Amino acid sequence: MQQKKHFSTIETPRSIRDRVGIFSEATDILDAITKVREAEQAGVQQIWAQNAGDADLVTFFAAVATQTERIRLGSAIVPVYTRHPLTLARQAFAIEDLAPGRLRLGIGPGNRMLIENSYGLAQTTPLSYLQEYLEILRGIFKDGAISHHGTFFNVEHTLLNASMPRRASLPLLTSAVGLKTFRLAGEMADGAISWACPIPYLLESALPELRAGAEERGRSVPPIIAHVRIALSTDEEKVRSKMRQGVQFAARFSSFTRMWAAAGFKRAAEGNEEEIDALVRTLVVSGSEETIRRRLKELLASGLDELMLQLVPIVDEERERKQLIHLVGSL
């Protein structure tokens, strides 16, 4: 991985605006392309996405790469169980050709309920599976070829053109919720993408694990991309009500409830309203534009490398979405 592609704020100082991205949500691929173009025009430097409505994320990135010029495209995330690592590597090469230096490839095990119920696949040892997947991708991106015989994959990928091997110095990131995933990111990845993690948990528990993993391998510490919910509203009760719904939905998934318990919010997953409200306060930034702007700067000064902002619509989703992209674009 070439050093110029490393996004660590320690090694390469960056502007506030360059460290704040927006998680983009859309109804379909055309809507998604429109929203990313609007974000780029507003000055946003980075978008993150999981999909484009029902459209495949990687296909969407290939399309939006031809419709934009500068904005970085981050996958948050591509579930590794849904495609072979060679397939994903070839897709990433295609996007790199269309948008050189703009793809940040985030991968992860994905939601267990989705993987097992929708795809009919067993997700028994997701961390080991992700580790092997990372090894294969890193080998392909670095050398253009790989011979790998592991627990889950047997891969013989040779150079199609030995005189011009296909390589790419793509940032390769992983999803991270539990502490073991943060350590793995420190050992092998170019960043850790959090989801629904309380900020104190990231700073006090996850970041030390990330650093320990990097130190063990003699690597630079990769950045944490902290998922933060944003509500452009001063109506605290409306914000709490909307966020409670999100917490109750996420509580259906054991990865989040285990993480919240480790963060000191075990009773929130059990439905305790007082603790749900306490958890909500660690997950959302709300208020006026000026309040949010100040709070984002405080979070970045606290030790978080980057922020991935997801809008919590309160009154008018379209108006608030545009308000958010202009706020981020003007940081």
C-alpha positions as CSV (number, residue, x, y, z in Angstrom):
1,M,0.0,0.0,0.0
2,Q,1.6,3.3,-1.0
3,Q,2.0,5.8,1.8
4,K,0.2,8.6,-0.2
5,K,-3.0,6.5,0.0
6,H,-2.9,6.2,3.8
7,F,-5.5,8.4,5.5
8,S,-4.1,8.7,9.0
9,T,-4.4,12.2,10.4
10,I,-1.2,11.7,12.4
11,E,0.9,11.2,9.3
12,T,-0.9,13.4,6.9
13,P,-2.6,16.5,8.4
14,R,-5.9,17.1,6.7
15,S,-8.6,19.8,6.8
16,I,-11.7,19.4,8.9
17,R,-13.8,19.2,5.8
18,D,-11.6,16.4,4.4
19,R,-12.2,14.3,7.6
20,V,-16.0,14.5,7.5
21,G,-18.0,12.3,5.1
22,I,-21.8,11.8,4.6
23,F,-23.5,8.4,4.6
24,S,-25.7,8.6,1.5
25,E,-29.1,6.9,1.4
26,A,-31.3,6.7,-1.7
27,T,-34.5,5.1,-3.1
28,D,-32.8,3.8,-6.3
29,I,-29.6,4.2,-8.3
30,L,-30.7,7.3,-10.2
31,D,-31.6,9.0,-6.9
32,A,-28.3,8.0,-5.4
33,I,-26.3,9.4,-8.3
34,T,-28.2,12.7,-8.1
35,K,-27.5,13.0,-4.3
36,V,-23.8,12.2,-4.7
37,R,-23.5,14.8,-7.4
38,E,-25.3,17.4,-5.2
39,A,-22.9,16.5,-2.4
40,E,-19.9,17.0,-4.6
41,Q,-21.2,20.4,-5.9
42,A,-21.7,21.5,-2.3
43,G,-18.0,20.8,-1.5
44,V,-18.4,17.4,0.3
45,Q,-15.2,15.5,0.0
46,Q,-16.4,11.9,0.9
47,I,-19.6,9.9,0.7
48,W,-20.2,6.5,2.2
49,A,-22.9,4.1,1.2
50,Q,-24.2,0.5,1.7
51,N,-26.4,0.4,-1.4
52,A,-28.5,2.5,-3.7
53,G,-32.0,1.4,-3.0
54,D,-32.1,-2.2,-4.2
55,A,-29.1,-1.7,-6.5
56,D,-25.8,-3.3,-5.8
57,L,-23.3,-0.9,-4.2
58,V,-20.3,-1.7,-6.4
59,T,-22.4,-1.3,-9.5
60,F,-23.6,2.0,-8.2
61,F,-20.1,3.2,-7.5
62,A,-19.1,2.3,-11.1
63,A,-22.0,4.4,-12.4
64,V,-21.4,7.4,-10.1
65,A,-17.7,7.4,-10.8
66,T,-18.5,8.5,-14.3
67,Q,-20.8,11.2,-13.1
68,T,-18.5,12.9,-10.6
69,E,-15.0,14.3,-10.6
70,R,-13.5,14.6,-7.1
71,I,-15.6,13.1,-4.4
72,R,-14.3,10.0,-2.7
73,L,-16.4,6.9,-2.7
74,G,-16.4,4.8,0.4
75,S,-18.2,1.4,0.7
76,A,-19.7,0.9,4.2
77,I,-19.7,-1.9,3.6
78,V,-19.6,-4.7,1.0
79,P,-20.6,-7.9,2.8
80,V,-17.8,-10.4,2.1
81,Y,-20.1,-13.4,2.1
82,T,-22.0,-12.1,-1.0
83,R,-19.1,-12.4,-3.5
84,H,-15.7,-14.1,-4.0
85,P,-12.7,-11.9,-3.2
86,L,-11.4,-12.2,-6.8
87,T,-14.7,-10.9,-8.0
88,L,-14.6,-8.0,-5.7
89,A,-11.0,-7.3,-6.6
90,R,-11.9,-7.1,-10.3
91,Q,-14.8,-4.8,-9.5
92,A,-12.5,-2.6,-7.5
93,F,-10.0,-2.4,-10.3
94,A,-12.7,-1.3,-12.7
95,I,-13.8,1.6,-10.3
96,E,-10.2,2.5,-9.8
97,D,-9.8,2.9,-13.6
98,L,-13.0,5.0,-13.7
99,A,-12.1,7.2,-10.7
100,P,-8.4,6.9,-9.9
101,G,-7.6,7.3,-6.2
102,R,-11.2,7.9,-5.1
103,L,-12.4,4.4,-4.0
104,R,-12.1,3.4,-0.3
105,L,-13.1,-0.2,-0.2
106,G,-14.8,-1.1,3.1
107,I,-15.7,-4.7,3.6
108,G,-17.1,-6.7,6.5
109,P,-19.1,-9.8,7.4
110,G,-22.4,-8.0,7.0
111,N,-25.6,-8.5,9.0
112,R,-25.9,-12.1,10.0
113,M,-29.7,-12.1,9.7
114,L,-29.4,-10.9,6.1
115,I,-26.6,-13.3,5.2
116,E,-28.3,-16.4,6.6
117,N,-32.0,-15.6,5.9
118,S,-31.8,-13.8,2.5
119,Y,-28.7,-15.5,1.0
120,G,-29.1,-18.8,2.7
121,L,-25.4,-18.8,3.7
122,A,-23.9,-19.8,7.0
123,Q,-22.1,-17.2,9.0
124,T,-20.4,-19.3,11.6
125,T,-16.9,-17.7,12.1
126,P,-17.2,-14.2,10.6
127,L,-13.9,-12.8,12.0
128,S,-11.8,-15.7,10.6
129,Y,-13.6,-15.4,7.3
130,L,-13.0,-11.7,7.1
131,Q,-9.3,-12.1,8.0
132,E,-8.8,-14.6,5.2
133,Y,-10.7,-12.4,2.8
134,L,-8.5,-9.4,3.7
135,E,-5.3,-11.5,3.1
136,I,-6.5,-12.4,-0.4
137,L,-7.4,-8.9,-1.4
138,R,-4.3,-7.3,0.0
139,G,-2.2,-9.9,-1.9
140,I,-4.0,-9.2,-5.2
141,F,-3.8,-5.4,-4.8
142,K,-0.1,-5.4,-3.8
143,D,1.3,-8.1,-6.2
144,G,-1.3,-8.6,-8.8
145,A,-1.3,-12.3,-8.1
146,I,-1.8,-14.7,-5.2
147,S,-1.6,-18.3,-4.2
148,H,-3.7,-18.9,-1.2
149,H,-4.9,-22.1,0.4
150,G,-6.8,-21.5,3.6
151,T,-9.8,-22.6,5.6
152,F,-12.4,-20.9,3.4
153,F,-10.7,-20.2,0.1
154,N,-8.3,-21.9,-2.3
155,V,-7.2,-19.3,-4.7
156,E,-4.7,-19.4,-7.6
157,H,-4.7,-16.1,-9.2
158,T,-1.8,-15.6,-11.7
159,L,-0.8,-12.6,-13.6
160,L,-2.7,-12.2,-16.9
161,N,0.2,-10.1,-18.2
162,A,3.5,-10.7,-16.3
163,S,5.1,-7.7,-17.9
164,M,2.2,-5.4,-16.7
165,P,0.8,-6.8,-13.5
166,R,-2.5,-5.4,-12.4
167,R,-2.1,-3.7,-9.0
168,A,-3.8,-1.0,-7.1
169,S,-2.9,0.9,-3.9
170,L,-6.6,0.9,-2.8
171,P,-7.4,1.8,0.8
172,L,-8.9,-1.4,2.2
173,L,-11.1,-0.9,5.3
174,T,-13.2,-3.1,7.5
175,S,-16.4,-2.7,9.5
176,A,-15.8,-2.7,13.2
177,V,-18.2,-3.0,16.1
178,G,-16.8,-5.5,18.6
179,L,-13.3,-5.0,20.1
180,K,-11.9,-8.0,18.2
181,T,-12.8,-6.4,14.9
182,F,-11.1,-3.2,15.9
183,R,-7.9,-5.2,16.7
184,L,-8.1,-7.0,13.3
185,A,-8.5,-3.6,11.6
186,G,-5.3,-2.5,13.3
187,E,-3.5,-5.6,12.2
188,M,-4.5,-5.7,8.6
189,A,-6.7,-2.9,7.3
190,D,-6.4,0.8,6.3
191,G,-9.2,1.9,8.5
192,A,-12.0,0.8,10.8
193,I,-15.6,1.8,10.0
194,S,-17.8,1.8,13.1
195,W,-21.6,1.6,13.2
196,A,-23.8,2.7,16.1
197,C,-20.9,2.8,18.5
198,P,-21.0,5.2,21.5
199,I,-18.3,7.8,21.2
200,P,-16.8,7.0,24.6
201,Y,-16.6,3.4,23.6
202,L,-14.7,4.3,20.5
203,L,-12.2,6.5,22.4
204,E,-11.7,4.4,25.5
205,S,-12.0,0.8,24.3
206,A,-11.9,0.5,20.5
207,L,-9.0,2.9,19.8
208,P,-6.7,1.1,22.2
209,E,-7.5,-2.2,20.5
210,L,-6.9,-0.7,17.1
211,R,-3.5,0.7,18.2
212,A,-2.6,-2.7,19.8
213,G,-3.3,-4.5,16.6
214,A,-1.2,-2.1,14.6
215,E,1.6,-2.2,17.1
216,E,1.6,-6.0,17.0
217,R,2.2,-6.0,13.2
218,G,4.6,-3.0,13.2
219,R,2.1,-0.9,11.2
220,S,1.0,2.7,11.3
221,V,-2.3,3.1,13.2
222,P,-5.1,3.2,10.7
223,P,-8.0,5.7,11.2
224,I,-11.3,5.1,12.8
225,I,-14.2,6.3,10.7
226,A,-16.8,7.0,13.4
227,H,-20.5,6.7,12.5
228,V,-22.4,9.6,13.9
229,R,-26.1,10.3,13.6
230,I,-27.0,14.0,12.9
231,A,-30.3,15.7,13.6
232,L,-30.7,19.2,12.4
233,S,-33.3,20.1,15.1
234,T,-33.4,21.8,18.5
235,D,-36.5,19.8,19.4
236,E,-34.8,17.4,21.8
237,E,-37.9,15.3,22.4
238,K,-38.5,14.7,18.7
239,V,-34.8,13.8,18.3
240,R,-34.9,11.3,21.2
241,S,-38.1,9.7,19.9
242,K,-36.6,9.2,16.4
243,M,-33.4,7.9,17.8
244,R,-35.2,5.5,20.2
245,Q,-36.7,3.8,17.1
246,G,-33.3,3.3,15.7
247,V,-31.9,1.8,18.9
248,Q,-34.9,-0.5,19.2
249,F,-34.4,-1.7,15.6
250,A,-30.6,-2.2,16.1
251,A,-31.3,-4.1,19.3
252,R,-32.6,-7.0,17.2
253,F,-29.0,-7.8,16.2
254,S,-26.7,-9.4,18.7
255,S,-23.5,-7.7,17.5
256,F,-24.9,-4.3,18.6
257,T,-26.3,-5.5,21.9
258,R,-23.0,-7.1,22.8
259,M,-21.1,-4.0,21.9
260,W,-23.6,-1.7,23.8
261,A,-23.2,-4.0,26.9
262,A,-19.4,-3.7,26.6
263,A,-19.9,0.1,26.4
264,G,-21.9,0.1,29.6
265,F,-25.4,0.1,28.1
266,K,-26.6,-3.5,28.7
267,R,-30.0,-2.4,29.9
268,A,-30.7,-0.3,26.8
269,A,-30.9,-3.5,24.7
270,E,-33.3,-4.9,27.3
271,G,-35.7,-1.9,26.8
272,N,-34.8,0.3,29.8
273,E,-36.0,3.7,28.7
274,E,-33.7,5.7,30.9
275,E,-30.6,3.8,29.6
276,I,-31.9,4.0,26.0
277,D,-32.0,7.8,26.3
278,A,-28.4,7.8,27.8
279,L,-27.3,5.6,24.9
280,V,-29.0,7.9,22.4
281,R,-27.0,10.9,23.7
282,T,-23.8,9.1,22.8
283,L,-24.9,8.3,19.3
284,V,-26.4,11.6,18.0
285,V,-25.3,15.2,17.5
286,S,-28.3,17.5,17.3
287,G,-29.2,21.2,17.4
288,S,-28.7,24.2,15.2
289,E,-26.1,24.3,12.4
290,E,-23.7,26.2,14.6
291,T,-24.1,23.7,17.4
292,I,-23.5,20.8,15.1
293,R,-20.5,22.5,13.4
294,R,-18.9,23.1,16.8
295,R,-19.6,19.6,18.0
296,L,-18.1,18.0,14.9
297,K,-14.9,19.9,15.5
298,E,-14.8,18.8,19.1
299,L,-15.2,15.1,18.1
300,L,-12.4,15.4,15.6
301,A,-10.2,17.0,18.3
302,S,-11.0,14.3,20.8
303,G,-9.0,11.6,19.0
304,L,-11.4,10.4,16.3
305,D,-9.8,10.4,12.8
306,E,-12.9,10.8,10.6
307,L,-16.6,11.1,10.9
308,M,-19.3,9.4,8.8
309,L,-22.5,11.4,9.3
310,Q,-25.9,9.8,8.8
311,L,-28.9,12.1,8.8
312,V,-31.8,11.6,11.2
313,P,-34.7,13.3,9.5
314,I,-37.0,15.1,11.9
315,V,-39.4,17.3,9.9
316,D,-38.4,17.6,6.2
317,E,-35.9,15.0,5.1
318,E,-35.1,16.6,1.8
319,R,-34.5,20.1,3.2
320,E,-32.5,18.7,6.1
321,R,-30.4,16.5,3.7
322,K,-29.5,19.6,1.7
323,Q,-28.8,21.5,4.8
324,L,-26.4,18.8,6.0
325,I,-24.4,18.6,2.7
326,H,-24.0,22.4,2.6
327,L,-22.9,22.4,6.3
328,V,-20.3,19.7,5.6
329,G,-19.2,21.3,2.4
330,S,-18.5,24.6,4.2
331,L,-16.5,23.2,7.1
